[in-house]
């Protein structure tokens, strides 16, 4: 599960070099007392070109219900750090076979205020893709391989805001989902780090849909 030059495609070279040094926005600076967690940013090559794996959390969850996310969760005592936790969670949530993933690097730790977690993003290359599907209907509603080209397409990018008028950051319409919040913020940095970012209209602002806002307000 260690990356080697023979398996990692050249289109990931720029990201792999830049990712460990990505800046941490002030709102994501780790806070003391937060619980440790990890997510897997899994890159693959699908029928529509380079892609990244995303899930949609079940609407019945008490935290981050219905939100698109990277596979991941809390680091358990039996995990050997964030890499092991990210791979375990990707297997449990989406059916990603750990032996088919080459780990590229870990990104700087980020703080997720809503759930009080310190999150380590782990980047991986999907050397041998496995069939994916929601691993637990009570936790995951959808698993999707989202083409990087769709994420970078300016037509699929927007800024979302709360009905109160407060802007809540960048978002994407891709993979049949509205990707916003923490995941969209990380994907924005991923696109920049990999050299895939394209100019887009950040002044295109839309309110979060009422159903999304209701789920986001839970817990």
C-alpha positions as CSV (number, residue, x, y, z in Angstrom):
1,X,0.0,0.0,0.0
2,X,3.0,2.3,-0.6
3,X,3.1,4.4,-3.8
4,X,5.7,3.5,-6.4
5,X,6.7,5.5,-9.5
6,X,5.8,2.5,-11.6
7,X,2.2,2.5,-10.7
8,X,1.3,6.2,-10.0
9,X,0.3,7.9,-13.2
10,X,2.1,11.1,-14.3
11,X,-1.0,13.2,-14.0
12,X,-0.8,12.8,-10.2
13,X,2.8,14.0,-9.9
14,X,2.0,17.6,-9.4
15,X,-0.6,16.9,-6.7
16,X,1.6,14.4,-4.9
17,X,4.4,17.0,-4.7
18,X,2.1,19.9,-3.5
19,X,-0.4,18.2,-1.3
20,X,1.7,17.7,1.9
21,X,2.3,21.5,2.0
22,X,-1.2,22.8,1.3
23,X,-2.2,25.8,3.5
24,X,-4.7,25.3,6.2
25,X,-7.5,28.0,6.2
26,X,-8.0,29.7,9.6
27,X,-11.5,28.1,9.9
28,X,-9.9,24.6,9.6
29,X,-7.0,25.1,12.0
30,X,-6.9,22.1,14.5
31,X,-8.3,22.8,17.9
32,X,-7.3,21.1,21.2
33,X,-9.6,18.4,22.6
34,X,-11.0,17.4,19.2
35,X,-11.2,13.7,18.2
36,X,-8.9,12.3,15.6
37,X,-10.3,11.2,12.2
38,X,-9.2,10.5,8.7
39,X,-10.7,10.5,5.2
40,X,-9.5,9.0,1.9
41,X,-9.1,11.1,-1.2
42,X,-9.0,8.3,-3.7
43,X,-7.9,9.0,-7.2
44,X,-8.7,6.5,-10.0
45,X,-9.0,6.3,-13.8
46,X,-12.5,5.5,-14.9
47,X,-14.2,5.4,-18.3
48,X,-14.5,9.2,-18.2
49,X,-10.9,9.8,-17.3
50,X,-9.3,10.6,-13.9
51,X,-11.8,10.7,-11.1
52,X,-12.2,10.8,-7.3
53,X,-14.4,8.7,-5.1
54,X,-17.1,10.4,-3.1
55,X,-19.9,9.1,-0.9
56,X,-23.2,10.6,0.2
57,X,-24.0,10.2,3.9
58,X,-27.3,8.7,4.9
59,X,-30.1,11.2,5.6
60,X,-30.8,9.4,8.9
61,X,-27.4,10.2,10.5
62,X,-27.3,12.7,13.4
63,X,-24.2,14.5,12.1
64,X,-23.6,15.7,8.5
65,X,-26.7,13.9,7.3
66,X,-27.2,13.7,3.6
67,X,-23.9,15.4,2.8
68,X,-21.4,14.3,0.2
69,X,-18.1,13.3,1.7
70,X,-14.9,11.4,1.3
71,X,-14.9,7.9,2.8
72,X,-13.7,8.2,6.3
73,X,-14.4,8.5,10.0
74,X,-12.9,8.4,13.5
75,X,-9.5,6.8,14.1
76,X,-10.2,3.7,16.2
77,X,-7.8,2.4,18.9
78,X,-7.0,-0.6,16.7
79,X,-6.0,1.5,13.7
80,X,-2.3,2.1,13.1
81,X,-2.8,5.9,12.5
82,X,-4.8,7.9,9.9
83,X,-3.7,5.9,6.9
84,X,-5.0,2.6,8.3
85,X,-8.2,4.3,9.5
86,X,-8.9,5.9,6.1
87,X,-8.4,2.6,4.2
88,X,-10.6,0.7,6.7
89,X,-13.4,3.3,6.5
90,X,-13.2,3.2,2.7
91,X,-13.6,-0.6,2.8
92,X,-16.5,-0.4,5.2
93,X,-18.3,2.4,3.6
94,X,-17.8,1.8,-0.1
95,X,-16.2,-1.6,-0.6
96,X,-12.7,-0.2,-1.6
97,X,-10.3,-3.1,-1.3
98,X,-7.3,-1.7,0.6
99,X,-4.8,-4.0,-1.2
100,X,-5.7,-2.2,-4.5
101,X,-4.8,1.3,-3.1
102,X,-1.3,2.9,-3.2
103,X,-1.0,5.6,-0.6
104,X,0.4,8.8,-2.1
105,X,0.7,11.1,1.0
106,X,-1.1,12.6,3.9
107,X,-2.3,16.2,3.8
108,X,-2.2,18.7,6.6
109,X,-4.6,18.0,9.5
110,X,-7.9,20.0,9.3
111,X,-10.5,20.8,12.0
112,X,-14.1,20.0,11.4
113,X,-15.9,22.3,13.9
114,X,-19.5,20.9,13.6
115,X,-18.4,17.4,14.8
116,X,-15.3,18.5,16.7
117,X,-12.9,16.3,14.8
118,X,-9.3,16.7,13.7
119,X,-9.3,15.2,10.2
120,X,-6.2,13.9,8.4
121,X,-6.9,13.6,4.6
122,X,-5.0,10.6,3.1
123,X,-4.5,10.7,-0.7
124,X,-4.4,7.4,-2.5
125,X,-4.0,6.0,-6.1
126,X,-6.5,3.3,-7.0
127,X,-4.1,1.0,-8.7
128,X,-6.6,-1.9,-8.8
129,X,-10.1,-0.6,-8.6
130,X,-12.7,-2.8,-6.9
131,X,-16.5,-2.7,-7.3
132,X,-18.0,-0.1,-5.0
133,X,-21.4,0.3,-3.4
134,X,-22.8,1.6,-0.1
135,X,-21.4,-0.7,2.6
136,X,-23.9,0.2,5.3
137,X,-27.3,1.7,4.2
138,X,-27.6,3.4,7.6
139,X,-24.4,5.3,7.1
140,X,-23.9,5.7,3.3
141,X,-26.7,6.4,0.7
142,X,-24.5,6.7,-2.4
143,X,-21.0,6.0,-3.7
144,X,-19.9,7.7,-6.9
145,X,-16.7,8.0,-9.0
146,X,-16.7,11.7,-9.9
147,X,-14.6,12.7,-12.9
148,X,-12.1,15.5,-12.1
149,X,-13.0,17.2,-15.3
150,X,-16.6,17.5,-14.0
151,X,-15.4,19.1,-10.8
152,X,-13.1,21.5,-12.7
153,X,-15.8,22.5,-15.2
154,X,-16.8,26.1,-14.4
155,X,-20.4,25.3,-15.3
156,X,-20.5,23.0,-12.3
157,X,-19.1,25.4,-9.7
158,X,-20.8,27.9,-7.5
159,X,-20.8,29.5,-4.1
160,X,-23.5,28.5,-1.6
161,X,-25.0,30.6,1.2
162,X,-27.3,30.3,4.1
163,X,-30.8,31.8,3.7
164,X,-29.6,34.4,6.2
165,X,-27.2,35.7,3.6
166,X,-24.0,34.2,5.1
167,X,-21.8,32.7,2.4
168,X,-20.8,29.1,3.2
169,X,-18.1,28.6,0.7
170,X,-17.5,26.9,-2.7
171,X,-19.7,24.1,-4.0
172,X,-19.9,21.7,-7.0
173,X,-22.7,20.1,-8.9
174,X,-21.2,16.7,-9.9
175,X,-21.9,13.0,-9.5
176,X,-25.6,13.7,-9.1
177,X,-24.8,15.6,-5.9
178,X,-24.5,19.1,-4.5
179,X,-21.0,18.9,-3.0
180,X,-20.5,21.7,-0.4
181,X,-19.0,22.3,3.1
182,X,-15.8,20.6,4.2
183,X,-15.7,18.3,1.3
184,X,-16.0,21.1,-1.3
185,X,-13.4,23.1,0.5
186,X,-10.9,20.2,0.4
187,X,-11.8,19.5,-3.3
188,X,-11.1,23.1,-4.1
189,X,-7.6,22.8,-2.7
190,X,-7.1,19.4,-4.5
191,X,-7.9,21.0,-7.9
192,X,-5.4,23.8,-7.3
193,X,-2.7,21.4,-6.0
194,X,-3.1,19.1,-9.0
195,X,-3.1,21.9,-11.6
196,X,-6.7,21.0,-12.6
197,X,-8.3,24.2,-11.4
198,X,-10.0,26.4,-14.0
199,X,-11.3,30.0,-13.7
200,X,-14.9,30.0,-12.5
201,X,-17.4,32.6,-11.4
202,X,-17.3,32.7,-7.6
203,X,-20.1,35.4,-7.7
204,X,-22.6,32.8,-8.8
205,X,-24.3,32.4,-5.5
206,X,-27.2,30.1,-4.6
207,X,-29.0,29.4,-1.3
208,X,-28.6,25.9,0.1
209,X,-31.8,24.0,-0.8
210,X,-34.3,23.7,2.1
211,X,-33.9,19.9,2.3
212,X,-30.2,20.2,2.4
213,X,-30.3,22.9,5.0
214,X,-32.7,20.9,7.2
215,X,-30.4,17.9,7.2
216,X,-27.4,20.1,7.9
217,X,-29.0,21.7,10.9
218,X,-29.6,18.3,12.6
219,X,-27.5,17.6,15.6
